[in-house]
Amino acid sequence: MLDREAARPGIFSLAEREKRVLYLRFFADLTQSGIAAEVGVSQMHVSRLIWESCRRIREHTAPEPAAVERPSSTGRPPSV
């Protein structure tokens, strides 16, 4: 589960409509069809908005990739 504090920067980066859609889905527990009627778009568009919004939040909260150490050309681990 993603920590709310860790997600905060990603949430703040979203447009108001995206924030509203996520609120309606995850806090008001509306279905995608219910959100579509509330917001005035199709259910498919709501699905895309949720998917894209969650992707953007994850992008803002993803840890920096660790440096990957490449094996030596001999196939042996590097000496310490």
C-alpha positions in Angstrom: 0.0 0.0 0.0 1.3 3.4 -0.9 1.8 5.8 2.0 -0.4 8.9 1.7 2.4 11.2 2.6 4.6 9.7 -0.1 1.8 10.1 -2.6 1.2 13.8 -1.7 3.6 15.4 -4.3 2.1 13.2 -7.1 -1.5 14.1 -6.0 -0.7 17.8 -6.0 0.6 17.5 -9.5 -2.8 16.4 -10.8 -5.4 18.6 -12.4 -8.5 19.4 -10.3 -10.7 17.0 -12.4 -8.2 14.2 -11.9 -8.1 14.8 -8.1 -11.9 14.8 -8.1 -12.2 11.6 -10.0 -9.8 9.8 -7.7 -11.6 11.2 -4.6 -14.9 9.9 -6.0 -13.5 6.5 -6.8 -11.4 5.8 -3.7 -13.0 7.8 -0.9 -16.7 8.2 -2.0 -16.6 4.7 -3.4 -18.4 5.5 -6.6 -18.2 3.2 -9.6 -16.6 4.4 -12.8 -20.1 4.7 -14.2 -21.3 6.8 -11.3 -18.2 9.0 -11.6 -18.9 9.4 -15.4 -22.4 10.6 -14.7 -21.1 13.0 -11.9 -18.3 14.5 -14.0 -20.0 14.4 -17.4 -17.7 12.1 -19.4 -17.9 8.4 -20.5 -17.1 5.5 -18.2 -14.2 4.6 -20.5 -12.8 8.1 -20.1 -13.0 7.8 -16.3 -11.1 4.5 -16.6 -8.3 6.2 -18.5 -8.3 9.2 -16.1 -7.9 6.9 -13.1 -5.2 4.8 -14.8 -3.2 7.8 -15.9 -3.6 9.7 -12.6 -2.4 6.6 -10.7 0.6 6.2 -13.1 1.6 9.9 -12.5 1.3 9.5 -8.7 3.5 6.4 -8.9 6.0 8.3 -11.1 6.3 11.0 -8.4 6.7 8.5 -5.6 9.0 5.9 -7.2 12.3 5.6 -5.4 15.4 6.5 -7.3 16.7 3.4 -9.2 19.7 1.9 -7.5 23.0 1.8 -9.4 23.3 -1.7 -10.9 26.8 -3.1 -10.7 27.8 -4.9 -13.9 29.7 -8.2 -13.7 33.2 -8.1 -14.9 34.0 -9.5 -18.4 35.4 -12.6 -16.7 32.1 -13.5 -15.2 33.5 -13.4 -11.7 32.1 -11.0 -9.1 34.2 -7.9 -8.5 36.8 -8.1 -5.8 36.2 -6.2 -2.6 
